Amino acid sequence: MPKHIDINEAILKKNDAIASELRQRFADNHVYVLDILASPGSGKTSTILATIDALRDEFNIAVIEGDIASNVDAEKIKAQGTAAVQINTGGACHLESAMIKRAVDVLDLERLDLIIIENVGNLVCPTDFDLGENAKVMILSVPEGDDKPLKYPGVFQVAQAVVLNKVDTLPVFDFDREAFEGSVRSLNPAAPIFPIAATKGDGVDEWAAWLASEIRDVQ
């Protein structure tokens, strides 16, 4: 009988092997790597920009931008004076460790403290792919609705922290913050939740303080 081959299992096994190599490489250079997961429009890039502003005096930072197409977000990062490497997936709904390895090869790890990976906007595919990161962080914006943890539990379960963005819009959206936080904690009791308004700076200091502590732990 012909042997059954699980393609997905083979892909993930290869991905995990490269991710393990990357993780060791990052550890050897004392670089903290953050994988940002979120939907399109949640404010990933604005959150990254606010995070860079809050941490740049203490840490050397680079960003790896993942998009299906275009380099719009990478150009925004570069305009702020931060190194950015663009990855276009050509239609794939997630980044893979092999893509990260190619991007890292153009960065000077010895001079970096933090690499922020902005994954492709998607709440399903990226959760299965280890990129060698220290932490995955989920960003949800208020306009997306408080029911997302119920609809997409996997992404909240793998997150080491959850950022609730655009909290300044709470008065104009039917968003039950108590229900949202309860759903997150039922899925992931250990993950802190950081309410922020990235474009206005509200709450960013608390989020950045948590991240700074995580970075110092690997130095």
Secondary structure, 3 states (H helix, E strand, C coil): CCCCCCHHHHHHHHHHHHHHHHHHHHHHCCCEEEEEEECCCCCHHHHHHHHHHHHCCCCCEEEEEEECCCCHHHHHHHHCCCEEEEEECCCCCCCCHHHHHHHHCCCCHHHCCEEEEECCCCCCHHHHCCCCCCEEEEEEEHHHCCCHHHHCHHHHHHCCEEEEECHHHHHHCCCCHHHHHHHHHHHCCCCCEEECECCCCECHHHHHHHHHHHHHCCC
